Amino acid sequence: MKKKAKEITKSPDGKRIICIDVDNWEEIFEYINQDEKHQKKFKYICGVILDGHRNTDVYDKENINSNCKDVTAMKFFKGNDNDRLYCKEISLEDKTFVIIACELFQKKKSQKNNKKNIPIINKVGKSEYEIIRKKYPKS
């Protein structure tokens, strides 16, 4: 069964969008909106992604096996809380590149992946999504 993800923002050219898993919507939004520091970091990471830049310090692949080749992580406060928001990247039929924020993992303890976060990464890798597009006003 396909999970649902809801679009929250898109690039100016509309070729990249960021979505959030509907099942984890509340937990992810509570995390992002807990304070101004988290909000600013999330906006910064989204800006990097939507502009098509590579910054592996804040967003990078979690390529641990062949099931997870499209799994990435938004990295919040590396070296401090070291929280991760695991994402899945897909392309729609119209070639829109979609980044889905799927699972929150707080307080990652080590640089390497371990028995606590590997199952989460595998779960994200196996998930299939239906994208709920945002309706934008015509300009």
C-alpha positions in Angstrom: 0.0 0.0 0.0 1.3 3.4 -1.0 1.9 6.0 1.7 0.9 9.6 1.2 3.1 12.7 1.3 2.0 16.3 1.1 3.8 19.0 -0.8 4.9 21.9 1.4 7.2 23.9 -0.9 8.7 24.0 -4.4 11.5 25.6 -6.3 10.8 28.8 -8.3 10.9 26.8 -11.6 8.6 24.1 -10.1 11.0 21.3 -11.0 11.8 20.3 -7.4 9.3 19.9 -4.5 9.6 19.0 -0.8 6.9 16.9 0.8 6.3 15.5 4.3 5.0 12.0 5.0 1.3 12.4 6.1 1.6 9.7 8.8 4.6 11.5 10.4 3.4 15.0 9.7 2.7 16.0 13.3 6.0 14.7 14.7 8.0 16.3 12.0 6.3 19.7 12.2 6.6 19.7 16.0 10.3 19.1 15.7 10.8 21.8 13.0 8.6 24.4 14.8 9.9 23.8 18.4 12.0 27.0 18.2 13.5 29.5 15.8 16.8 27.7 15.5 15.1 24.5 14.1 12.9 26.6 11.8 15.9 28.5 10.3 17.9 25.2 9.8 15.0 23.5 8.1 14.5 26.5 5.8 18.2 26.6 5.0 18.3 22.9 4.2 15.2 23.2 2.0 16.8 26.2 0.2 19.9 24.2 -0.6 17.8 21.3 -2.0 15.4 23.5 -4.0 18.3 25.5 -5.5 19.9 22.2 -6.6 23.1 22.7 -4.6 25.1 20.0 -2.9 26.0 20.5 0.7 26.8 17.2 2.3 27.1 18.8 5.7 23.3 19.4 5.8 21.9 17.0 3.2 23.4 13.7 1.9 22.7 10.2 0.7 22.3 7.3 3.2 23.6 4.7 0.7 23.9 1.7 3.0 22.6 -1.0 0.6 20.8 -1.4 -2.7 17.3 -0.9 -1.1 18.3 2.5 0.1 19.9 4.1 -3.0 17.2 6.9 -2.9 17.3 7.6 0.8 18.9 10.8 2.1 19.1 12.7 5.4 18.6 16.3 6.4 21.2 16.8 9.0 20.3 19.1 11.9 23.1 20.4 14.1 25.9 18.0 13.4 28.2 17.6 16.3 25.5 18.7 18.8 22.1 17.0 18.8 23.0 15.4 15.5 19.3 14.9 14.6 18.3 13.4 11.2 15.2 13.7 9.1 15.4 10.7 6.7 14.0 11.4 3.2 13.2 9.6 0.1 13.9 11.0 -3.4 11.6 10.1 -6.3 10.8 11.5 -9.7 7.3 12.0 -10.9 6.1 11.2 -14.5 6.4 14.9 -15.4 10.1 14.8 -14.3 9.4 16.8 -11.1 12.1 15.8 -8.5 10.5 15.1 -5.1 12.1 15.0 -1.7 9.9 13.4 0.9 10.7 14.0 4.6 9.7 10.6 6.0 11.1 9.7 9.4 12.6 11.7 12.2 15.6 10.2 14.1 16.8 12.3 17.0 20.2 12.3 18.8 22.2 10.2 16.4 25.2 9.1 18.6 27.9 8.1 16.1 29.1 9.0 12.6 28.4 5.5 11.3 25.0 4.0 10.9 24.1 1.4 13.5 21.3 -1.0 14.7 19.1 1.9 15.8 18.9 3.9 12.5 19.6 1.2 9.8 16.1 -0.2 10.2 14.6 3.3 9.8 16.7 3.9 6.6 15.6 0.5 5.2 12.0 1.3 6.0 12.2 4.6 4.2 13.9 2.9 1.2 11.1 0.4 0.9 8.3 2.9 1.1 6.2 3.9 -1.9 4.4 7.3 -2.0 1.5 9.0 -3.6 2.2 12.7 -3.7 -0.5 15.2 -2.8 0.4 18.4 -4.7 -0.2 21.8 -3.3 -2.5 24.1 -5.2 -0.8 27.4 -5.9 -2.7 30.6 -6.9 -2.3 31.5 -10.5 -0.2 34.6 -11.0 
